[in-house]
Amino acid sequence: MEMECKAMVKINDIKRMEKYILKYGIDEIFSKDMRPFMELFSFKKGEYICMDGENVGHLLFLVEGKAKVYVTLSNGKSLLLCFYKGFKVLGDLEIINGQSASTNVQAIEDVYCIGISIENAIKHLLGDAKFLRFVCSSLGEKLSMCSKNSSINLLYPLENRLASYIIATEEIMDYGGRKVIVFNENLTEIAELLGSSYRHLLRTLNSLCEKGVLIKKDRHFEVTDEKSLKEFAADLYR
């Protein structure tokens, strides 16, 4: 899968960062005040927040936006694990184990993260029992989510998984006041992420078109029946 390089941009906006800290109670995660070590970063849609095999430079707290998480297998293929939305922590396992990243996390819309450098995280947090309890809870939640989604990949038909993927990654286009959900991604990559062949993905897209859920345009698909699409999605990958 072709990857767009990371392009983390530091945002010098203390008021905005404070808003996120208060919204998610981030200062309550630590035993000491970590505000002096916090920075606000942004990632554009399509950019990678972290990449498999790379060293992790920051402990990151996703505070706005949405990202997809997938693993690259030994045969070079990729498999979708889950989506991150709202408040999520990235780099917790890597900090504790001193390892490089084991997954790819890619922004599917503009993302904002609060970061603490690895050096400061190791110095101030590895001995912080309050933070370590939070990490245990976070890792347990991630394990449960990945186990659930692994079962989804095995047991649910591609039609359901594809519908859920379209909902989770929805792109809204405005056509003169008419808002439409658009599916406009590389189909070869999507087939790989969903554990499907390209031909099976095409058959499934054609089936959704025949059912009146999607309509094929020149270079993308538009959702024509959002209610039915959500019924097919059945809250998978949530």
N, C-alpha and C positions, 0 to 999 in steps of 0.2 A: 504494500500500500504506500503510495507516494505521500510524503509528509512535508508539511509546511513548517519551516523553522520557528522556534520560539522567538517572540519579540516582546518580552515583558517590559512594560513602560511604567516608571515610577510616577505616581500622581502626588503632587505637593498640595494636598487639600486636607488640612487637619480637621476642619469642621465635618467634611464628608466621612473621614475615617472615624471620628468620634460618634457620628450617627450610627455607623455599622457596629461599633463596639457596644453602644447602648442597646441597639436593637436585638443583638444576639447574646448580650451579657458576656462578651468575650473576656472582660477583665475578671469575671468570676471563675474562670477556668484555672487561674494561677494563684499561688499563695502570696506572691509579691506583685507589685505594679510592673507590668511589662510594657506599658505604653511607650517609654523612652526607646524601646527596641523595635517598635512596630512601624511598618511602612505600608503604604497603599500602592498596589500595582494594578494595571489593567492589561487585558489580553483581547485582541480583536477576534471576531468570529473566524473560525478555521485555524487559528493559531494553537500551538501546543503549550499547555501549562506545565506538563512534564512528559518526558519521553522514556520509553523502555531502555534500560541500560545506561542512562545518563546519571551523573551525580546530581543529587538534590541540593540546591543552593539555599533554599528557604523552607521553613515550615510555613505552609500556606493555609489560610482560612478563606474558603470561597464564601463571599458575602452577597454577591449579586450575579445573576446570569445562570447559564446552564452549560454543562459539559458532558461529553460521553466518554466512558471509560472502556478501553478494550485491551486485550493482551495479544502480543505477537507470539505465535507458536513456533516450535523448532523447525517446522516445514516452511516457514516464511508467511504463512497465512495468519489472519487476524480473526478474533472472535469477540463480539460485544459482551461486556460484563454487566454494565449498568449505566445509569445516567446520574449525574450529580446536579442538584438544584437546591437553592436556598443555602443553608449553612452547612458546609462540609469541611473537614480537615484533610489536607494532603501533605504527605511526607512524614506522617507520624511513625509508621512502621520503619521507614528508611532511617529515621533519626535513631530509633531505639536499637536497630540491628546494625547500623553503620553501613548499610548497603546502598547500591544505586537503585533507581526506580525500577519497578518490576512490571509496570503497566504504562499505557499511554493515556493521557487525559487531554482531550481536545475540546476547545470552546466551540459550541454550536450556536452561540450568540455572544455578544460582547460580555466579558466577565471581569469582575473586580475581586481582588483578593487582598487580604491583609497578611503581610509576611513578616516573619522573624528570621533573621539569618541563621544558618545552621550553627555557626560559631556561638551565637548568643543562646540559641536553643539548647545546645549541649552544655554550655556553661551554667545556665540558670534553671533549666527545666528538667534535666534528667534525674535530679535529686528532689524534685518537687512532687510530693505524694499526691497532692490535689490534681495536678496536671496529669500525672500518670494514671490516676483513676479515670479521668476524662478520656484518655487515650484508650484504656481498656474498653470502656463503653463504646467509643467510636469504632474500634476494630471489631468488636462483637457485632455491631450494627452492620458493618461492611461485610462481614462473613455471612451473616444471615441473608443479606441482600444478594450477594453473589451466589449463594447456595440456591436461593429461590429462582434467580435468573438462569442458572445452569439447568434447573429442572424445566424451566420454560423452553429453553433451547432444545431440550430432548423431547418434550411431551406435547408441545403446542404446534399446530400446523403453521406453515410459513405465512399463510394469510393473516392469522392473528398477530404473529410477531411483526410482520411488515406494517400492519395497521397501527400497532402500538408504536413502532419506530417513527412512522410518519407523524403521529400525534406528538410524540416526545420531541421531535426535531422540527416542528412546524415552522414554516416561513410564511408570514402573512404579506400578501401583496394587495395594494390598493388600486383598484381599477375604477377611477372616477367616483369614489365613495363606496364602491362595492368591494368589501374585504374578502379575499379568497386565500385559503390555505394551499400552498404550492409545495410540491415535492420535486426538488431539482438537485439531485445528487448523482454521483458517479455510480452507476448500477453495478459495475464490476466490484467496486469496493463494498457496496451494500450487501451484495450476495455473499461476499466473503465474511463480513461482520455477522450476518445472520445465519451462517453455517449452511448456505444453500448454493446450488449451482446457478450460473447466470441464466441458463435456459429455464430453470424452475422459477426463478424470480420473474422473468418476463411473462411466463404463463400465469403467475399469480397476479401480476399487475393487469394483465389482460382480463383475468377473471373479475377483478374489482371494477374494471371499466365496464364489463358486460352487466354487472350487477348495479350499475349506475352510481357507484361510490366515487369513482375517479373518471376523469376525462383526459385523454392524451392530447397534448398540444405539441408544437414543433419540437421543443427541447425540454419539456417538463410535463408533469402531471398536475392537474388541479383537482381539489376535493369538491365534489358536487353534492355529496350527501354526508355532512359532518356527523350527524347523529348515527348513521349506520356505521361509519368508520369507527366511531368511539365504541359502538357495540362490538365490532370485530376486535378492537384493541383490548377490551376487557381489563383495562388497567394493568396490562403486563408492563414489565420494565419500570415499574413505579417504585 
